[in-house]
């Protein structure tokens, strides 16, 4: 277990051309090796993810005009953001979108998972099919559902006999279309996560519950749900955090019109279309705090097992 | 490769054993009717997942204005017009850009991530919990938070509208997921193997490189598919850092979102649906062929969608 400084490198495995060179590395102990192995990842994440977030905070404290820094503004950008109705509209949409889409994804995903766990015939095919909405780009799902909801060609209107109902072009309804498209794309994914959880529940638990004459609902609420709790929490965590950063669907389906401007769309607007880096950075910092804050609430709920879960000692 | 599969996949394929011991006794008691009922429910799931693609394919083959005017899927005439139109818009260059960006992201992520994953799963390390919490925090980062600062930075470094400008942030964002997936796979490889290698005189690095890495191949492969799919599908950063010009760096999702037609304020339904089909068919094939690997990877990393 200790350092292998003295061991000879004449093992049969070392006969390859890399042998002599590898022998020089003898000095690397496990602890050093661990540091060497981990550092590129940490460096990359720190440089490309952590550093920009900190830099955004710095940018957000300056006043800009036409992309030129014109002086230190303190918290001005934040005050502008927090008193701007457009920011709160975006917060509201993002919030409503997250709550409704995660709820429906969870309910239908759970339904899918239970059905698939029960079925004997055709489960393999279904599991393959269920991956397909996950695998295609969200932009494609967005365009697809845009045209299905759109007045021309009016596929959904035709199906439901609604005539020329304008799903995407009047206040109130676009959010329904966007949530629907999101549920279509992600409910199967939630189902996959929950199905994996369901399959770790040993069959004999149900067997003995059946012997005790537990009804189907009792079995679900007293056995399945409690045992599935970790899988449910993990699925909810990732879905919630992901829904809070929603961009693709509303950007493509409505362009943010009719109250479907998410926080991500708003931030991008102030970076690309109405260039004001300071204000954009203030908005992005607020979004960051919001999303990470909610994520952290979940993580504390889940506790250490989310992180440690798979490993044993140390 | 097939010889190395058992160890990592075993953890994931528990579900295949369950119907045998947990379900068999039940099957006999169940009436034929119930089995058919359940199959019908499965059919609903299948329809839910697959019908939109049927709509997509039928629409993409409709000629001219028909796609926009008739909701009836089976009304012809059909033809390949839209597909010709897509490639006249340089869509093949978009495909090239996406392949390069997603491919590079995958390669870097796998190299860097498998080292870190191994160290975290197997090697002694101080403050491991802190490290894992940090990685988890990065995986919760909203990509929007990077948009303003990286845009400013890329502007100065000249990385806007380049492949590098895309795969560098993609790598950073996909690394946490890669590490989580790979930690799970490395942890499922029996420890005795390394110890045996060490007894034979291998250094810790040799034990990793010669013994563990080949055994982890299926897990690495699963991670690679998932990274590739995520990088391929990314839209926010791609749309911000490389919004135009298929000749340079515009990726597939950005192109599909940006197609404009001859009629102003009207999206060209034919071109868009045809482009969607071109992208979707290979991805469906990938999903079908590698479904077991993908599911294993997804559940190991508990990924976001």
HADDOCK unambig.tbl for C-alpha pairs under 7 A between the chains (distance, minus, plus):
assign (segid A and resid 4 and name CA) (segid B and resid 203 and name CA) 6.84 0.50 0.50
assign (segid A and resid 7 and name CA) (segid B and resid 201 and name CA) 5.66 0.50 0.50
assign (segid A and resid 8 and name CA) (segid B and resid 201 and name CA) 6.14 0.50 0.50
assign (segid A and resid 9 and name CA) (segid B and resid 201 and name CA) 5.84 0.50 0.50
assign (segid A and resid 9 and name CA) (segid B and resid 202 and name CA) 6.75 0.50 0.50
assign (segid A and resid 11 and name CA) (segid B and resid 200 and name CA) 5.97 0.50 0.50
assign (segid A and resid 11 and name CA) (segid B and resid 201 and name CA) 6.25 0.50 0.50
assign (segid A and resid 26 and name CA) (segid B and resid 203 and name CA) 5.80 0.50 0.50
assign (segid A and resid 29 and name CA) (segid B and resid 204 and name CA) 7.00 0.50 0.50
assign (segid A and resid 30 and name CA) (segid B and resid 123 and name CA) 6.12 0.50 0.50
assign (segid A and resid 30 and name CA) (segid B and resid 124 and name CA) 6.75 0.50 0.50
assign (segid A and resid 30 and name CA) (segid B and resid 204 and name CA) 6.04 0.50 0.50
assign (segid A and resid 31 and name CA) (segid B and resid 123 and name CA) 6.81 0.50 0.50
assign (segid A and resid 31 and name CA) (segid B and resid 124 and name CA) 5.86 0.50 0.50
assign (segid A and resid 31 and name CA) (segid B and resid 125 and name CA) 6.24 0.50 0.50
assign (segid A and resid 34 and name CA) (segid B and resid 119 and name CA) 4.87 0.50 0.50
assign (segid A and resid 34 and name CA) (segid B and resid 123 and name CA) 5.84 0.50 0.50
assign (segid A and resid 34 and name CA) (segid B and resid 125 and name CA) 6.64 0.50 0.50
assign (segid A and resid 37 and name CA) (segid B and resid 115 and name CA) 4.89 0.50 0.50
assign (segid A and resid 37 and name CA) (segid B and resid 116 and name CA) 5.20 0.50 0.50
assign (segid A and resid 37 and name CA) (segid B and resid 119 and name CA) 6.16 0.50 0.50
assign (segid A and resid 38 and name CA) (segid B and resid 115 and name CA) 6.55 0.50 0.50
assign (segid A and resid 38 and name CA) (segid B and resid 116 and name CA) 4.33 0.50 0.50
assign (segid A and resid 38 and name CA) (segid B and resid 119 and name CA) 6.54 0.50 0.50
assign (segid A and resid 40 and name CA) (segid B and resid 112 and name CA) 6.28 0.50 0.50
assign (segid A and resid 41 and name CA) (segid B and resid 112 and name CA) 5.87 0.50 0.50
assign (segid A and resid 41 and name CA) (segid B and resid 113 and name CA) 6.48 0.50 0.50
assign (segid A and resid 41 and name CA) (segid B and resid 116 and name CA) 6.53 0.50 0.50
assign (segid A and resid 44 and name CA) (segid B and resid 172 and name CA) 5.97 0.50 0.50
assign (segid A and resid 45 and name CA) (segid B and resid 172 and name CA) 5.01 0.50 0.50
assign (segid A and resid 48 and name CA) (segid B and resid 169 and name CA) 6.05 0.50 0.50
assign (segid A and resid 48 and name CA) (segid B and resid 172 and name CA) 6.03 0.50 0.50
assign (segid A and resid 49 and name CA) (segid B and resid 172 and name CA) 6.46 0.50 0.50
assign (segid A and resid 52 and name CA) (segid B and resid 146 and name CA) 6.03 0.50 0.50
assign (segid A and resid 52 and name CA) (segid B and resid 149 and name CA) 5.42 0.50 0.50
assign (segid A and resid 52 and name CA) (segid B and resid 150 and name CA) 6.39 0.50 0.50
assign (segid A and resid 53 and name CA) (segid B and resid 145 and name CA) 6.27 0.50 0.50
assign (segid A and resid 53 and name CA) (segid B and resid 146 and name CA) 6.22 0.50 0.50
assign (segid A and resid 55 and name CA) (segid B and resid 149 and name CA) 6.36 0.50 0.50
assign (segid A and resid 56 and name CA) (segid B and resid 148 and name CA) 6.77 0.50 0.50
assign (segid A and resid 56 and name CA) (segid B and resid 149 and name CA) 5.21 0.50 0.50
assign (segid A and resid 112 and name CA) (segid B and resid 45 and name CA) 6.91 0.50 0.50
assign (segid A and resid 115 and name CA) (segid B and resid 41 and name CA) 6.94 0.50 0.50
assign (segid A and resid 115 and name CA) (segid B and resid 42 and name CA) 6.84 0.50 0.50
assign (segid A and resid 116 and name CA) (segid B and resid 42 and name CA) 6.94 0.50 0.50
assign (segid A and resid 119 and name CA) (segid B and resid 38 and name CA) 5.82 0.50 0.50
assign (segid A and resid 119 and name CA) (segid B and resid 39 and name CA) 6.67 0.50 0.50
assign (segid A and resid 121 and name CA) (segid B and resid 39 and name CA) 6.47 0.50 0.50
assign (segid A and resid 126 and name CA) (segid B and resid 42 and name CA) 6.90 0.50 0.50
assign (segid A and resid 126 and name CA) (segid B and resid 46 and name CA) 6.03 0.50 0.50
assign (segid A and resid 128 and name CA) (segid B and resid 287 and name CA) 6.80 0.50 0.50
assign (segid A and resid 128 and name CA) (segid B and resid 288 and name CA) 5.57 0.50 0.50
assign (segid A and resid 128 and name CA) (segid B and resid 291 and name CA) 5.84 0.50 0.50
assign (segid A and resid 129 and name CA) (segid B and resid 46 and name CA) 6.43 0.50 0.50
assign (segid A and resid 129 and name CA) (segid B and resid 49 and name CA) 6.52 0.50 0.50
assign (segid A and resid 130 and name CA) (segid B and resid 49 and name CA) 6.12 0.50 0.50
assign (segid A and resid 131 and name CA) (segid B and resid 287 and name CA) 6.36 0.50 0.50
assign (segid A and resid 132 and name CA) (segid B and resid 284 and name CA) 5.90 0.50 0.50
assign (segid A and resid 132 and name CA) (segid B and resid 287 and name CA) 6.35 0.50 0.50
assign (segid A and resid 133 and name CA) (segid B and resid 49 and name CA) 6.40 0.50 0.50
assign (segid A and resid 134 and name CA) (segid B and resid 305 and name CA) 6.63 0.50 0.50
assign (segid A and resid 135 and name CA) (segid B and resid 229 and name CA) 6.56 0.50 0.50
assign (segid A and resid 135 and name CA) (segid B and resid 283 and name CA) 6.55 0.50 0.50
assign (segid A and resid 135 and name CA) (segid B and resid 287 and name CA) 6.92 0.50 0.50
assign (segid A and resid 136 and name CA) (segid B and resid 280 and name CA) 6.14 0.50 0.50
assign (segid A and resid 136 and name CA) (segid B and resid 283 and name CA) 6.59 0.50 0.50
assign (segid A and resid 137 and name CA) (segid B and resid 233 and name CA) 4.44 0.50 0.50
assign (segid A and resid 137 and name CA) (segid B and resid 253 and name CA) 6.86 0.50 0.50
assign (segid A and resid 138 and name CA) (segid B and resid 233 and name CA) 6.79 0.50 0.50
assign (segid A and resid 139 and name CA) (segid B and resid 253 and name CA) 5.78 0.50 0.50
assign (segid A and resid 139 and name CA) (segid B and resid 257 and name CA) 6.54 0.50 0.50
assign (segid A and resid 140 and name CA) (segid B and resid 276 and name CA) 5.90 0.50 0.50
assign (segid A and resid 144 and name CA) (segid B and resid 56 and name CA) 6.84 0.50 0.50
assign (segid A and resid 152 and name CA) (segid B and resid 68 and name CA) 5.36 0.50 0.50
assign (segid A and resid 152 and name CA) (segid B and resid 69 and name CA) 6.00 0.50 0.50
assign (segid A and resid 153 and name CA) (segid B and resid 67 and name CA) 6.66 0.50 0.50
assign (segid A and resid 153 and name CA) (segid B and resid 68 and name CA) 4.53 0.50 0.50
assign (segid A and resid 153 and name CA) (segid B and resid 69 and name CA) 4.98 0.50 0.50
assign (segid A and resid 153 and name CA) (segid B and resid 70 and name CA) 5.51 0.50 0.50
assign (segid A and resid 153 and name CA) (segid B and resid 71 and name CA) 5.02 0.50 0.50
assign (segid A and resid 154 and name CA) (segid B and resid 71 and name CA) 5.73 0.50 0.50
assign (segid A and resid 155 and name CA) (segid B and resid 71 and name CA) 4.87 0.50 0.50
assign (segid A and resid 158 and name CA) (segid B and resid 71 and name CA) 6.73 0.50 0.50
assign (segid A and resid 186 and name CA) (segid B and resid 305 and name CA) 6.56 0.50 0.50
assign (segid A and resid 189 and name CA) (segid B and resid 305 and name CA) 6.78 0.50 0.50
assign (segid A and resid 193 and name CA) (segid B and resid 299 and name CA) 5.93 0.50 0.50
assign (segid A and resid 196 and name CA) (segid B and resid 299 and name CA) 6.70 0.50 0.50
assign (segid A and resid 199 and name CA) (segid B and resid 15 and name CA) 4.98 0.50 0.50
assign (segid A and resid 203 and name CA) (segid B and resid 18 and name CA) 6.73 0.50 0.50
assign (segid A and resid 203 and name CA) (segid B and resid 22 and name CA) 4.28 0.50 0.50
assign (segid A and resid 204 and name CA) (segid B and resid 22 and name CA) 6.40 0.50 0.50
assign (segid A and resid 234 and name CA) (segid B and resid 302 and name CA) 6.90 0.50 0.50
assign (segid A and resid 238 and name CA) (segid B and resid 303 and name CA) 6.88 0.50 0.50
assign (segid A and resid 238 and name CA) (segid B and resid 304 and name CA) 5.08 0.50 0.50
assign (segid A and resid 239 and name CA) (segid B and resid 304 and name CA) 6.30 0.50 0.50
assign (segid A and resid 241 and name CA) (segid B and resid 140 and name CA) 6.57 0.50 0.50
assign (segid A and resid 242 and name CA) (segid B and resid 304 and name CA) 6.57 0.50 0.50
assign (segid A and resid 245 and name CA) (segid B and resid 142 and name CA) 5.80 0.50 0.50
assign (segid A and resid 247 and name CA) (segid B and resid 236 and name CA) 6.68 0.50 0.50
assign (segid A and resid 248 and name CA) (segid B and resid 235 and name CA) 6.42 0.50 0.50
assign (segid A and resid 248 and name CA) (segid B and resid 236 and name CA) 6.82 0.50 0.50
assign (segid A and resid 252 and name CA) (segid B and resid 257 and name CA) 6.21 0.50 0.50
assign (segid A and resid 264 and name CA) (segid B and resid 144 and name CA) 5.65 0.50 0.50
assign (segid A and resid 268 and name CA) (segid B and resid 147 and name CA) 6.95 0.50 0.50
assign (segid A and resid 271 and name CA) (segid B and resid 148 and name CA) 5.85 0.50 0.50
assign (segid A and resid 272 and name CA) (segid B and resid 240 and name CA) 6.96 0.50 0.50
assign (segid A and resid 277 and name CA) (segid B and resid 148 and name CA) 6.16 0.50 0.50
assign (segid A and resid 280 and name CA) (segid B and resid 148 and name CA) 6.13 0.50 0.50
assign (segid A and resid 281 and name CA) (segid B and resid 148 and name CA) 5.46 0.50 0.50
assign (segid A and resid 284 and name CA) (segid B and resid 144 and name CA) 6.26 0.50 0.50
assign (segid A and resid 284 and name CA) (segid B and resid 145 and name CA) 4.75 0.50 0.50
assign (segid A and resid 285 and name CA) (segid B and resid 145 and name CA) 6.24 0.50 0.50
assign (segid A and resid 288 and name CA) (segid B and resid 141 and name CA) 6.95 0.50 0.50
assign (segid A and resid 288 and name CA) (segid B and resid 142 and name CA) 6.18 0.50 0.50
assign (segid A and resid 288 and name CA) (segid B and resid 145 and name CA) 5.73 0.50 0.50
assign (segid A and resid 291 and name CA) (segid B and resid 142 and name CA) 6.77 0.50 0.50
assign (segid A and resid 292 and name CA) (segid B and resid 140 and name CA) 6.29 0.50 0.50
assign (segid A and resid 292 and name CA) (segid B and resid 141 and name CA) 6.47 0.50 0.50
assign (segid A and resid 295 and name CA) (segid B and resid 140 and name CA) 6.56 0.50 0.50
assign (segid A and resid 307 and name CA) (segid B and resid 132 and name CA) 6.17 0.50 0.50
assign (segid A and resid 307 and name CA) (segid B and resid 133 and name CA) 6.57 0.50 0.50
assign (segid A and resid 310 and name CA) (segid B and resid 184 and name CA) 6.06 0.50 0.50
assign (segid A and resid 310 and name CA) (segid B and resid 187 and name CA) 6.92 0.50 0.50
assign (segid A and resid 311 and name CA) (segid B and resid 121 and name CA) 6.50 0.50 0.50
assign (segid A and resid 311 and name CA) (segid B and resid 187 and name CA) 6.44 0.50 0.50
assign (segid A and resid 314 and name CA) (segid B and resid 124 and name CA) 6.87 0.50 0.50
